[in-house]
Amino acid sequence: MTSSKPIRCILLVDDDPDDNFLHRLVIEDSGYCDRVQVAENGQQALAYLTNQAAPNYCRPEVILLDINMPGMNGFEFLAEYEKLNESYRAKVVLMMLTTSLNPDDKRRANGHGVVIGYKSKPLTRQMLDEIVAQHFS
């Protein structure tokens, strides 16, 4: 079964349940994506990405990554993510989605070659429109 939606799977990596709820609604309302997976920190995200045999696994084409999370923050996740075999990484887009307004965080995120954008929460339909237009059309 093929989908007419441009994105098969988006992985939200964020410890805030309210943000995850809102972001899932925005993604589902957009009609751009078949599935939304949630990891509450970097460790959960790495575990999800590297367990392709899991029955619920869908390789994400987009990862929306928060910075400030307990256990393993967004930057610690990026350091480990960049060591992963290419087969475990997102197919196209990894974007920071955070409340951090610190310019050092933005600079640091942009210093990672895998990061294609740095946006402030909350996720909006316009942000999704831009991701789809730039990477999935």
The first five atom37 places (N, CA, C, CB, O) and aatype in JSON, in Angstrom:
{
  "aatype": [12, 16, 15, 15, 11, 14, 9, 1, 4, 9, 10, 10, 19, 3, 3, 3, 14, 3, 3, 2, 13, 10, 8, 1, 10, 19, 9, 6, 3, 15, 7, 18, 4, 3, 1, 19, 5, 19, 0, 6, 2, 7, 5, 5, 0, 10, 0, 18, 10, 16, 2, 5, 0, 0, 14, 2, 18, 4, 1, 14, 6, 19, 9, 10, 10, 3, 9, 2, 12, 14, 7, 12, 2, 7, 13, 6, 13, 10, 0, 6, 18, 6, 11, 10, 2, 6, 15, 18, 1, 0, 11, 19, 19, 10, 12, 12, 10, 16, 16, 15, 10, 2, 14, 3, 3, 11, 1, 1, 0, 2, 7, 8, 7, 19, 19, 9, 7, 18, 11, 15, 11, 14, 10, 16, 1, 5, 12, 10, 3, 6, 9, 19, 0, 5, 8, 13, 15],
  "atom_mask": [
    [1, 1, 1, 1, 1],
    [1, 1, 1, 1, 1],
    [1, 1, 1, 1, 1],
    [1, 1, 1, 1, 1],
    [1, 1, 1, 1, 1],
    [1, 1, 1, 1, 1],
    [1, 1, 1, 1, 1],
    [1, 1, 1, 1, 1],
    [1, 1, 1, 1, 1],
    [1, 1, 1, 1, 1],
    [1, 1, 1, 1, 1],
    [1, 1, 1, 1, 1],
    [1, 1, 1, 1, 1],
    [1, 1, 1, 1, 1],
    [1, 1, 1, 1, 1],
    [1, 1, 1, 1, 1],
    [1, 1, 1, 1, 1],
    [1, 1, 1, 1, 1],
    [1, 1, 1, 1, 1],
    [1, 1, 1, 1, 1],
    [1, 1, 1, 1, 1],
    [1, 1, 1, 1, 1],
    [1, 1, 1, 1, 1],
    [1, 1, 1, 1, 1],
    [1, 1, 1, 1, 1],
    [1, 1, 1, 1, 1],
    [1, 1, 1, 1, 1],
    [1, 1, 1, 1, 1],
    [1, 1, 1, 1, 1],
    [1, 1, 1, 1, 1],
    [1, 1, 1, 0, 1],
    [1, 1, 1, 1, 1],
    [1, 1, 1, 1, 1],
    [1, 1, 1, 1, 1],
    [1, 1, 1, 1, 1],
    [1, 1, 1, 1, 1],
    [1, 1, 1, 1, 1],
    [1, 1, 1, 1, 1],
    [1, 1, 1, 1, 1],
    [1, 1, 1, 1, 1],
    [1, 1, 1, 1, 1],
    [1, 1, 1, 0, 1],
    [1, 1, 1, 1, 1],
    [1, 1, 1, 1, 1],
    [1, 1, 1, 1, 1],
    [1, 1, 1, 1, 1],
    [1, 1, 1, 1, 1],
    [1, 1, 1, 1, 1],
    [1, 1, 1, 1, 1],
    [1, 1, 1, 1, 1],
    [1, 1, 1, 1, 1],
    [1, 1, 1, 1, 1],
    [1, 1, 1, 1, 1],
    [1, 1, 1, 1, 1],
    [1, 1, 1, 1, 1],
    [1, 1, 1, 1, 1],
    [1, 1, 1, 1, 1],
    [1, 1, 1, 1, 1],
    [1, 1, 1, 1, 1],
    [1, 1, 1, 1, 1],
    [1, 1, 1, 1, 1],
    [1, 1, 1, 1, 1],
    [1, 1, 1, 1, 1],
    [1, 1, 1, 1, 1],
    [1, 1, 1, 1, 1],
    [1, 1, 1, 1, 1],
    [1, 1, 1, 1, 1],
    [1, 1, 1, 1, 1],
    [1, 1, 1, 1, 1],
    [1, 1, 1, 1, 1],
    [1, 1, 1, 0, 1],
    [1, 1, 1, 1, 1],
    [1, 1, 1, 1, 1],
    [1, 1, 1, 0, 1],
    [1, 1, 1, 1, 1],
    [1, 1, 1, 1, 1],
    [1, 1, 1, 1, 1],
    [1, 1, 1, 1, 1],
    [1, 1, 1, 1, 1],
    [1, 1, 1, 1, 1],
    [1, 1, 1, 1, 1],
    [1, 1, 1, 1, 1],
    [1, 1, 1, 1, 1],
    [1, 1, 1, 1, 1],
    [1, 1, 1, 1, 1],
    [1, 1, 1, 1, 1],
    [1, 1, 1, 1, 1],
    [1, 1, 1, 1, 1],
    [1, 1, 1, 1, 1],
    [1, 1, 1, 1, 1],
    [1, 1, 1, 1, 1],
    [1, 1, 1, 1, 1],
    [1, 1, 1, 1, 1],
    [1, 1, 1, 1, 1],
    [1, 1, 1, 1, 1],
    [1, 1, 1, 1, 1],
    [1, 1, 1, 1, 1],
    [1, 1, 1, 1, 1],
    [1, 1, 1, 1, 1],
    [1, 1, 1, 1, 1],
    [1, 1, 1, 1, 1],
    [1, 1, 1, 1, 1],
    [1, 1, 1, 1, 1],
    [1, 1, 1, 1, 1],
    [1, 1, 1, 1, 1],
    [1, 1, 1, 1, 1],
    [1, 1, 1, 1, 1],
    [1, 1, 1, 1, 1],
    [1, 1, 1, 1, 1],
    [1, 1, 1, 1, 1],
    [1, 1, 1, 0, 1],
    [1, 1, 1, 1, 1],
    [1, 1, 1, 0, 1],
    [1, 1, 1, 1, 1],
    [1, 1, 1, 1, 1],
    [1, 1, 1, 1, 1],
    [1, 1, 1, 0, 1],
    [1, 1, 1, 1, 1],
    [1, 1, 1, 1, 1],
    [1, 1, 1, 1, 1],
    [1, 1, 1, 1, 1],
    [1, 1, 1, 1, 1],
    [1, 1, 1, 1, 1],
    [1, 1, 1, 1, 1],
    [1, 1, 1, 1, 1],
    [1, 1, 1, 1, 1],
    [1, 1, 1, 1, 1],
    [1, 1, 1, 1, 1],
    [1, 1, 1, 1, 1],
    [1, 1, 1, 1, 1],
    [1, 1, 1, 1, 1],
    [1, 1, 1, 1, 1],
    [1, 1, 1, 1, 1],
    [1, 1, 1, 1, 1],
    [1, 1, 1, 1, 1],
    [1, 1, 1, 1, 1],
    [1, 1, 1, 1, 1]
  ],
  "atom_positions": [
    [[0.84, -1.18, 0.0], [0.0, 0.0, 0.0], [0.89, 1.24, 0.0], [-0.96, 0.0, 1.22], [1.7, 1.42, 0.9]],
    [[0.74, 2.08, -0.98], [1.52, 3.3, -1.03], [0.66, 4.46, -0.56], [2.06, 3.57, -2.45], [-0.55, 4.49, -0.76]],
    [[1.32, 5.4, 0.05], [0.63, 6.55, 0.6], [0.77, 7.72, -0.35], [1.18, 6.91, 1.99], [1.78, 7.87, -1.02]],
    [[-0.25, 8.55, -0.4], [-0.15, 9.77, -1.19], [0.42, 10.91, -0.37], [-1.52, 10.15, -1.76], [0.63, 12.01, -0.87]],
    [[0.68, 10.62, 0.91], [1.25, 11.65, 1.78], [2.76, 11.73, 1.53], [0.95, 11.34, 3.27], [3.4, 10.71, 1.33]],
    [[3.32, 12.94, 1.55], [4.74, 13.07, 1.23], [5.68, 12.49, 2.29], [5.07, 14.51, 1.03], [6.81, 12.12, 1.97]],
    [[5.24, 12.4, 3.54], [6.11, 11.94, 4.62], [5.48, 10.69, 5.25], [6.32, 13.06, 5.7], [4.32, 10.7, 5.66]],
    [[6.26, 9.61, 5.32], [5.76, 8.38, 5.95], [5.76, 8.5, 7.47], [6.6, 7.17, 5.52], [4.8, 8.11, 8.13]],
    [[6.87, 9.05, 8.05], [7.0, 9.03, 9.51], [7.79, 10.24, 10.0], [7.68, 7.73, 9.97], [8.83, 10.6, 9.43]],
    [[7.28, 10.86, 11.05], [7.97, 11.94, 11.75], [8.24, 11.46, 13.17], [7.13, 13.28, 11.74], [7.35, 10.93, 13.83]],
    [[9.48, 11.66, 13.64], [9.84, 11.33, 15.02], [9.98, 12.63, 15.81], [11.17, 10.51, 15.07], [10.82, 13.47, 15.5]],
    [[9.13, 12.77, 16.84], [9.22, 13.91, 17.76], [10.1, 13.47, 18.93], [7.79, 14.38, 18.26], [9.82, 12.46, 19.57]],
    [[11.15, 14.23, 19.2], [12.02, 13.92, 20.34], [11.89, 15.1, 21.31], [13.52, 13.68, 19.9], [12.53, 16.13, 21.14]],
    [[11.05, 14.91, 22.33], [10.72, 16.0, 23.24], [10.14, 15.41, 24.51], [9.73, 17.01, 22.59], [9.34, 14.48, 24.46]],
    [[10.55, 15.94, 25.66], [10.07, 15.42, 26.94], [8.78, 16.06, 27.41], [11.12, 15.61, 27.98], [8.22, 15.64, 28.42]],
    [[8.28, 17.07, 26.69], [7.09, 17.79, 27.14], [5.83, 17.18, 26.52], [7.19, 19.29, 26.77], [5.61, 17.29, 25.32]],
    [[4.99, 16.52, 27.34], [3.8, 15.86, 26.79], [2.82, 16.84, 26.13], [3.08, 15.11, 27.89], [2.17, 16.49, 25.15]],
    [[2.73, 18.06, 26.65], [1.84, 19.05, 26.04], [2.33, 19.44, 24.65], [1.72, 20.31, 26.93], [1.54, 19.53, 23.71]],
    [[3.63, 19.66, 24.52], [4.19, 19.98, 23.2], [3.99, 18.81, 22.24], [5.69, 20.32, 23.32], [3.61, 19.01, 21.09]],
    [[4.24, 17.6, 22.7], [4.07, 16.43, 21.84], [2.62, 16.28, 21.38], [4.51, 15.15, 22.57], [2.36, 15.96, 20.22]],
    [[1.67, 16.53, 22.29], [0.26, 16.46, 21.94], [-0.08, 17.5, 20.87], [-0.61, 16.68, 23.2], [-0.69, 17.18, 19.85]],
    [[0.34, 18.74, 21.11], [0.07, 19.83, 20.15], [0.75, 19.56, 18.81], [0.55, 21.19, 20.73], [0.12, 19.71, 17.76]],
    [[2.01, 19.16, 18.84], [2.75, 18.93, 17.6], [2.15, 17.77, 16.81], [4.24, 18.66, 17.9], [2.09, 17.82, 15.58]],
    [[1.71, 16.73, 17.51], [1.05, 15.6, 16.83], [-0.23, 16.1, 16.14], [0.71, 14.47, 17.86], [-0.5, 15.71, 15.0]],
    [[-1.01, 16.95, 16.83], [-2.23, 17.49, 16.22], [-1.91, 18.3, 14.96], [-2.99, 18.38, 17.23], [-2.57, 18.14, 13.93]],
    [[-0.91, 19.16, 15.04], [-0.53, 19.98, 13.88], [-0.12, 19.08, 12.71], [0.63, 20.96, 14.24], [-0.52, 19.32, 11.57]],
    [[0.67, 18.06, 13.0], [1.14, 17.14, 11.96], [-0.04, 16.37, 11.37], [2.2, 16.16, 12.53], [-0.17, 16.28, 10.15]],
    [[-0.9, 15.82, 12.22], [-2.04, 15.05, 11.73], [-3.0, 15.93, 10.93], [-2.78, 14.39, 12.89], [-3.52, 15.5, 9.9]],
    [[-3.25, 17.16, 11.41], [-4.15, 18.06, 10.69], [-3.59, 18.49, 9.34], [-4.42, 19.29, 11.54], [-4.34, 18.81, 8.42]],
    [[-2.27, 18.49, 9.21], [-1.65, 18.92, 7.95], [-1.91, 17.93, 6.82], [-0.14, 19.09, 8.14], [-1.94, 18.31, 5.65]],
    [[-2.1, 16.66, 7.17], [-2.29, 15.65, 6.15], [-1.01, 15.25, 5.44], [0.0, 0.0, 0.0], [-1.06, 14.54, 4.44]],
    [[0.14, 15.71, 5.92], [1.42, 15.44, 5.26], [2.07, 14.12, 5.65], [2.37, 16.55, 5.56], [2.98, 13.65, 4.97]],
    [[1.6, 13.52, 6.75], [2.37, 12.43, 7.34], [1.47, 11.26, 7.72], [3.13, 12.92, 8.57], [0.36, 11.45, 8.21]],
    [[1.98, 10.04, 7.47], [1.24, 8.83, 7.84], [1.33, 8.52, 9.33], [1.76, 7.66, 7.05], [0.33, 8.16, 9.94]],
    [[2.53, 8.67, 9.91], [2.74, 8.26, 11.31], [3.59, 9.25, 12.07], [3.38, 6.9, 11.36], [4.51, 9.84, 11.52]],
    [[3.26, 9.42, 13.34], [4.06, 10.23, 14.25], [4.51, 9.33, 15.39], [3.25, 11.48, 14.78], [3.69, 8.71, 16.06]],
    [[5.82, 9.26, 15.6], [6.39, 8.52, 16.73], [6.91, 9.56, 17.72], [7.53, 7.52, 16.27], [7.34, 10.64, 17.33]],
    [[6.87, 9.23, 19.0], [7.36, 10.14, 20.03], [8.41, 9.43, 20.87], [6.2, 10.64, 20.91], [8.22, 8.3, 21.31]],
    [[9.52, 10.12, 21.1], [10.54, 9.68, 22.06], [10.69, 10.83, 23.05], [11.93, 9.32, 21.35], [10.78, 11.99, 22.65]],
    [[10.72, 10.52, 24.34], [10.72, 11.57, 25.35], [12.12, 12.07, 25.71], [10.05, 11.08, 26.58], [12.25, 13.01, 26.5]],
    [[13.14, 11.45, 25.15], [14.51, 11.96, 25.33], [15.4, 11.34, 24.26], [15.06, 11.64, 26.78], [14.96, 10.51, 23.47]],
    [[16.65, 11.75, 24.26], [17.58, 11.26, 23.25], [17.81, 9.77, 23.3], [0.0, 0.0, 0.0], [17.94, 9.12, 22.26]],
    [[17.86, 9.2, 24.52], [18.07, 7.75, 24.64], [16.93, 6.97, 24.0], [18.22, 7.35, 26.12], [17.16, 6.0, 23.28]],
    [[15.69, 7.39, 24.27], [14.54, 6.71, 23.66], [14.58, 6.84, 22.14], [13.22, 7.3, 24.21], [14.25, 5.89, 21.43]],
    [[14.98, 8.0, 21.66], [15.05, 8.22, 20.21], [16.09, 7.3, 19.57], [15.37, 9.69, 19.89], [15.83, 6.69, 18.54]],
    [[17.27, 7.2, 20.18], [18.31, 6.3, 19.65], [17.85, 4.85, 19.69], [19.62, 6.47, 20.44], [18.08, 4.1, 18.75]],
    [[17.19, 4.47, 20.79], [16.68, 3.1, 20.9], [15.66, 2.82, 19.8], [16.04, 2.86, 22.3], [15.68, 1.75, 19.19]],
    [[14.78, 3.78, 19.54], [13.79, 3.61, 18.48], [14.48, 3.48, 17.11], [12.79, 4.8, 18.47], [14.15, 2.59, 16.33]],
    [[15.41, 4.37, 16.83], [16.07, 4.38, 15.52], [16.86, 3.11, 15.24], [16.99, 5.57, 15.43], [16.97, 2.68, 14.09]],
    [[17.41, 2.52, 16.28], [18.28, 1.36, 16.08], [17.55, 0.02, 16.26], [19.45, 1.43, 17.02], [18.18, -1.03, 16.17]],
    [[16.25, 0.06, 16.53], [15.49, -1.18, 16.69], [14.53, -1.36, 15.51], [14.7, -1.17, 18.04], [13.31, -1.32, 15.67]],
    [[15.11, -1.54, 14.33], [14.3, -1.63, 13.12], [13.47, -2.91, 13.05], [15.19, -1.55, 11.91], [12.56, -3.01, 12.23]],
    [[13.77, -3.88, 13.91], [13.0, -5.12, 13.93], [11.71, -4.99, 14.74], [13.85, -6.25, 14.48], [10.86, -5.88, 14.7]],
    [[11.56, -3.9, 15.47], [10.36, -3.71, 16.29], [9.12, -3.67, 15.4], [10.47, -2.4, 17.14], [9.16, -3.13, 14.3]],
    [[8.01, -4.26, 15.87], [6.8, -4.31, 15.05], [6.24, -2.93, 14.69], [5.73, -5.1, 15.76], [5.59, -2.77, 13.66]],
    [[6.48, -1.93, 15.54], [5.94, -0.59, 15.27], [6.94, 0.33, 14.57], [5.5, 0.06, 16.56], [6.7, 1.53, 14.44]],
    [[8.08, -0.24, 14.1], [9.12, 0.61, 13.53], [8.71, 1.16, 12.17], [10.42, -0.18, 13.4], [8.21, 0.44, 11.31]],
    [[8.94, 2.44, 12.0], [8.79, 3.11, 10.72], [9.94, 4.1, 10.65], [7.36, 3.83, 10.56], [10.03, 5.01, 11.48]],
    [[10.82, 3.94, 9.68], [12.0, 4.81, 9.6], [11.56, 6.25, 9.38], [12.94, 4.37, 8.47], [10.9, 6.56, 8.39]],
    [[11.93, 7.14, 10.3], [11.5, 8.53, 10.16], [12.2, 9.22, 9.0], [11.76, 9.31, 11.45], [13.38, 9.02, 8.74]],
    [[11.44, 10.03, 8.33], [12.0, 10.88, 7.28], [12.26, 12.28, 7.83], [11.04, 10.95, 6.06], [13.01, 13.06, 7.25]],
    [[11.63, 12.58, 8.96], [11.81, 13.86, 9.64], [11.97, 13.58, 11.13], [10.61, 14.83, 9.37], [11.21, 12.8, 11.71]],
    [[12.96, 14.23, 11.75], [13.12, 14.22, 13.2], [13.05, 15.66, 13.67], [14.46, 13.53, 13.64], [13.79, 16.52, 13.2]],
    [[12.14, 15.91, 14.61], [12.02, 17.23, 15.24], [12.56, 17.07, 16.65], [10.53, 17.77, 15.23], [11.99, 16.35, 17.47]],
    [[13.67, 17.75, 16.94], [14.47, 17.5, 18.13], [14.49, 18.7, 19.06], [15.89, 17.13, 17.75], [14.87, 19.8, 18.66]],
    [[14.08, 18.48, 20.3], [14.18, 19.5, 21.34], [15.61, 19.5, 21.87], [13.15, 19.24, 22.49], [16.34, 18.53, 21.69]],
    [[16.01, 20.58, 22.52], [17.35, 20.65, 23.11], [17.33, 20.21, 24.57], [17.92, 22.07, 22.99], [18.07, 19.31, 24.96]],
    [[16.5, 20.85, 25.36], [16.52, 20.63, 26.81], [15.62, 19.48, 27.21], [16.1, 21.9, 27.55], [14.39, 19.62, 27.27]],
    [[16.25, 18.33, 27.5], [15.52, 17.14, 27.93], [16.36, 16.44, 29.0], [15.22, 16.17, 26.73], [17.59, 16.54, 28.99]],
    [[15.7, 15.74, 29.93], [16.46, 15.0, 30.95], [17.1, 13.75, 30.35], [15.53, 14.61, 32.13], [16.66, 13.24, 29.31]],
    [[18.13, 13.27, 31.0], [18.77, 12.02, 30.56], [19.77, 12.25, 29.45], [0.0, 0.0, 0.0], [20.97, 12.12, 29.65]],
    [[19.28, 12.6, 28.28], [20.14, 12.89, 27.13], [19.5, 14.04, 26.38], [20.34, 11.62, 26.2], [18.42, 13.89, 25.81]],
    [[20.17, 15.19, 26.38], [19.59, 16.36, 25.72], [19.78, 16.28, 24.2], [20.22, 17.65, 26.27], [20.38, 15.33, 23.69]],
    [[19.29, 17.28, 23.5], [19.35, 17.28, 22.05], [20.76, 17.25, 21.49], [0.0, 0.0, 0.0], [21.01, 16.57, 20.5]],
    [[21.69, 17.97, 22.12], [23.07, 17.98, 21.62], [23.77, 16.65, 21.87], [23.85, 19.11, 22.28], [24.55, 16.19, 21.04]],
    [[23.49, 16.04, 23.03], [24.04, 14.71, 23.31], [23.47, 13.69, 22.31], [23.73, 14.29, 24.78], [24.19, 12.8, 21.85]],
    [[22.19, 13.83, 22.0], [21.58, 12.96, 20.99], [22.29, 13.14, 19.65], [20.07, 13.27, 20.85], [22.63, 12.16, 18.99]],
    [[22.51, 14.38, 19.25], [23.16, 14.64, 17.95], [24.54, 13.98, 17.87], [23.29, 16.15, 17.71], [24.91, 13.41, 16.84]],
    [[25.3, 14.07, 18.96], [26.64, 13.47, 18.98], [26.56, 11.96, 18.73], [27.35, 13.75, 20.33], [27.38, 11.41, 17.99]],
    [[25.59, 11.3, 19.35], [25.42, 9.85, 19.16], [24.79, 9.54, 17.81], [24.56, 9.27, 20.29], [25.17, 8.56, 17.15]],
    [[23.85, 10.35, 17.4], [23.16, 10.15, 16.11], [24.16, 10.19, 14.95], [22.06, 11.24, 15.9], [24.07, 9.4, 14.01]],
    [[25.1, 11.12, 15.03], [26.08, 11.26, 13.95], [27.01, 10.05, 13.85], [26.9, 12.52, 14.15], [27.64, 9.85, 12.81]],
    [[27.1, 9.25, 14.91], [27.92, 8.03, 14.89], [27.17, 6.83, 14.31], [28.4, 7.7, 16.3], [27.78, 5.81, 13.97]],
    [[25.85, 6.96, 14.2], [25.04, 5.84, 13.72], [25.33, 5.52, 12.27], [23.57, 6.14, 13.89], [25.69, 6.4, 11.48]],
    [[25.16, 4.25, 11.92], [25.21, 3.84, 10.53], [24.11, 4.6, 9.77], [25.04, 2.29, 10.38], [23.04, 4.85, 10.32]],
    [[24.39, 4.95, 8.54], [23.44, 5.72, 7.72], [22.06, 5.05, 7.67], [23.99, 5.87, 6.29], [21.05, 5.75, 7.55]],
    [[21.99, 3.73, 7.75], [20.71, 3.03, 7.66], [19.79, 3.33, 8.84], [20.95, 1.54, 7.57], [18.58, 3.09, 8.76]],
    [[20.34, 3.85, 9.93], [19.53, 4.17, 11.1], [19.08, 5.62, 11.15], [20.29, 3.84, 12.35], [18.2, 5.97, 11.94]],
    [[19.67, 6.45, 10.34], [19.36, 7.88, 10.41], [18.07, 8.22, 9.66], [20.52, 8.7, 9.85], [17.57, 7.42, 8.87]],
    [[17.56, 9.4, 9.94], [16.38, 9.87, 9.21], [16.76, 9.98, 7.74], [15.86, 11.25, 9.77], [17.92, 10.25, 7.41]],
    [[15.81, 9.78, 6.87], [16.09, 9.8, 5.44], [16.43, 11.21, 4.95], [14.92, 9.25, 4.66], [17.24, 11.36, 4.04]],
    [[15.81, 12.22, 5.52], [15.96, 13.55, 4.93], [16.25, 14.66, 5.93], [14.73, 13.89, 4.18], [17.27, 15.35, 5.8]],
    [[15.4, 14.85, 6.91], [15.36, 16.11, 7.64], [15.51, 15.9, 9.15], [14.07, 16.84, 7.35], [14.78, 15.12, 9.75]],
    [[16.47, 16.6, 9.76], [16.57, 16.68, 11.21], [16.56, 18.16, 11.56], [17.86, 15.94, 11.76], [17.46, 18.91, 11.18]],
    [[15.55, 18.57, 12.3], [15.4, 19.98, 12.64], [15.28, 20.15, 14.14], [14.19, 20.59, 11.92], [14.55, 19.4, 14.8]],
    [[15.98, 21.13, 14.68], [15.83, 21.47, 16.09], [14.52, 22.25, 16.24], [17.06, 22.31, 16.61], [14.25, 23.19, 15.48]],
    [[13.71, 21.85, 17.21], [12.46, 22.53, 17.52], [12.46, 22.74, 19.02], [11.19, 21.7, 17.03], [12.24, 21.8, 19.79]],
    [[12.7, 23.97, 19.44], [13.03, 24.21, 20.84], [12.48, 25.53, 21.34], [14.53, 24.17, 21.04], [12.07, 26.39, 20.56]],
    [[12.46, 25.69, 22.66], [12.11, 26.97, 23.26], [13.36, 27.82, 23.49], [11.35, 26.76, 24.59], [13.25, 28.99, 23.87]],
    [[14.53, 27.25, 23.26], [15.77, 27.97, 23.54], [15.96, 29.13, 22.56], [16.97, 27.02, 23.47], [15.95, 28.94, 21.34]],
    [[16.13, 30.32, 23.11], [16.41, 31.5, 22.3], [17.89, 31.86, 22.34], [15.57, 32.69, 22.78], [18.3, 32.89, 21.82]],
    [[18.68, 30.99, 22.96], [20.11, 31.23, 23.1], [20.81, 31.15, 21.75], [20.73, 30.22, 24.09], [20.77, 30.1, 21.1]],
    [[21.45, 32.25, 21.3], [22.12, 32.22, 19.99], [23.24, 31.18, 19.94], [22.69, 33.6, 19.67], [23.56, 30.67, 18.86]],
    [[23.85, 30.87, 21.1], [24.89, 29.83, 21.12], [24.3, 28.46, 20.78], [25.58, 29.78, 22.5], [24.95, 27.66, 20.11]],
    [[23.07, 28.2, 21.26], [22.42, 26.94, 20.92], [22.17, 26.85, 19.43], [21.09, 26.79, 21.69], [22.4, 25.8, 18.81]],
    [[21.71, 27.94, 18.84], [21.46, 27.94, 17.4], [22.75, 27.71, 16.63], [20.81, 29.28, 16.96], [22.78, 26.92, 15.68]],
    [[23.82, 28.39, 17.03], [25.12, 28.23, 16.37], [25.62, 26.79, 16.51], [26.16, 29.21, 16.97], [26.11, 26.19, 15.56]],
    [[25.49, 26.27, 17.71], [25.93, 24.9, 17.99], [25.14, 23.88, 17.15], [25.78, 24.58, 19.5], [25.71, 22.95, 16.59]],
    [[23.83, 24.08, 17.08], [22.98, 23.18, 16.27], [23.37, 23.24, 14.81], [21.49, 23.54, 16.44], [23.5, 22.21, 14.14]],
    [[23.56, 24.44, 14.31], [23.91, 24.61, 12.89], [25.3, 24.09, 12.58], [23.82, 26.08, 12.51], [25.63, 23.86, 11.42]],
    [[26.12, 23.89, 13.61], [27.45, 23.32, 13.43], [27.41, 21.82, 13.14], [0.0, 0.0, 0.0], [28.41, 21.24, 12.73]],
    [[26.26, 21.21, 13.37], [26.09, 19.78, 13.07], [25.58, 19.68, 11.64], [25.11, 19.08, 14.09], [24.51, 20.21, 11.32]],
    [[26.32, 18.99, 10.8], [25.94, 18.88, 9.4], [24.58, 18.25, 9.16], [0.0, 0.0, 0.0], [23.97, 18.48, 8.12]],
    [[24.11, 17.45, 10.1], [22.83, 16.76, 9.92], [21.63, 17.66, 10.21], [22.77, 15.54, 10.8], [20.5, 17.33, 9.83]],
    [[21.85, 18.78, 10.89], [20.75, 19.67, 11.27], [20.46, 20.63, 10.12], [21.11, 20.47, 12.58], [21.33, 21.37, 9.67]],
    [[19.21, 20.61, 9.63], [18.86, 21.47, 8.5], [18.1, 22.73, 8.9], [18.04, 20.69, 7.51], [17.85, 23.59, 8.07]],
    [[17.73, 22.84, 10.19], [16.99, 24.02, 10.6], [16.91, 24.12, 12.1], [0.0, 0.0, 0.0], [17.16, 23.16, 12.83]],
    [[16.56, 25.31, 12.55], [16.44, 25.61, 13.97], [15.21, 26.48, 14.13], [17.74, 26.32, 14.55], [15.21, 27.64, 13.72]],
    [[14.16, 25.93, 14.71], [12.9, 26.66, 14.83], [12.47, 26.72, 16.29], [11.8, 25.99, 13.99], [12.81, 25.86, 17.09]],
    [[11.72, 27.77, 16.6], [11.16, 27.92, 17.94], [9.81, 27.23, 18.02], [11.03, 29.41, 18.32], [9.01, 27.29, 17.09]],
    [[9.57, 26.58, 19.17], [8.27, 25.98, 19.42], [7.23, 27.08, 19.5], [8.28, 25.13, 20.72], [7.56, 28.22, 19.83]],
    [[6.01, 26.76, 19.22], [5.48, 25.46, 18.82], [5.61, 25.24, 17.31], [4.02, 25.35, 19.23], [5.8, 26.17, 16.53]],
    [[5.51, 23.97, 16.93], [5.46, 23.61, 15.52], [4.2, 24.2, 14.92], [5.5, 22.06, 15.33], [3.12, 24.14, 15.52]],
    [[4.33, 24.78, 13.73], [3.17, 25.35, 13.05], [2.96, 24.69, 11.7], [3.34, 26.87, 12.88], [3.85, 24.02, 11.17]],
    [[1.78, 24.88, 11.16], [1.48, 24.37, 9.82], [2.45, 25.0, 8.81], [-0.01, 24.67, 9.44], [2.89, 24.33, 7.88]],
    [[2.76, 26.27, 8.99], [3.68, 26.94, 8.07], [5.06, 26.27, 8.08], [3.82, 28.43, 8.43], [5.68, 26.12, 7.03]],
    [[5.55, 25.87, 9.25], [6.84, 25.17, 9.33], [6.77, 23.85, 8.55], [7.23, 24.9, 10.81], [7.7, 23.51, 7.82]],
    [[5.67, 23.12, 8.71], [5.5, 21.87, 7.98], [5.41, 22.12, 6.47], [4.25, 21.12, 8.46], [5.99, 21.38, 5.68]],
    [[4.69, 23.17, 6.09], [4.6, 23.53, 4.67], [6.0, 23.75, 4.09], [3.74, 24.81, 4.49], [6.3, 23.3, 2.99]],
    [[6.84, 24.45, 4.86], [8.21, 24.74, 4.39], [9.03, 23.46, 4.28], [8.9, 25.73, 5.33], [9.77, 23.29, 3.31]],
    [[8.93, 22.57, 5.27], [9.68, 21.3, 5.22], [9.26, 20.5, 3.99], [9.43, 20.47, 6.52], [10.11, 19.98, 3.26]],
    [[7.95, 20.4, 3.76], [7.48, 19.61, 2.62], [7.92, 20.27, 1.31], [5.93, 19.46, 2.66], [8.38, 19.58, 0.4]],
    [[7.78, 21.59, 1.21], [8.16, 22.28, -0.02], [9.66, 22.13, -0.31], [7.8, 23.77, 0.07], [10.05, 21.93, -1.46]],
    [[10.49, 22.22, 0.71], [11.94, 22.18, 0.52], [12.49, 20.77, 0.34], [12.62, 22.84, 1.68], [13.5, 20.59, -0.35]],
    [[11.86, 19.78, 0.95], [12.49, 18.45, 1.02], [11.65, 17.31, 0.45], [12.82, 18.14, 2.43], [12.18, 16.21, 0.26]],
    [[10.38, 17.53, 0.17], [9.52, 16.42, -0.24], [8.69, 16.72, -1.48], [8.61, 16.05, 0.88], [7.68, 16.05, -1.72]],
    [[9.1, 17.7, -2.28], [8.29, 17.97, -3.47], [9.06, 17.66, -4.74], [7.82, 19.43, -3.49], [8.53, 17.82, -5.84]]
  ]
}
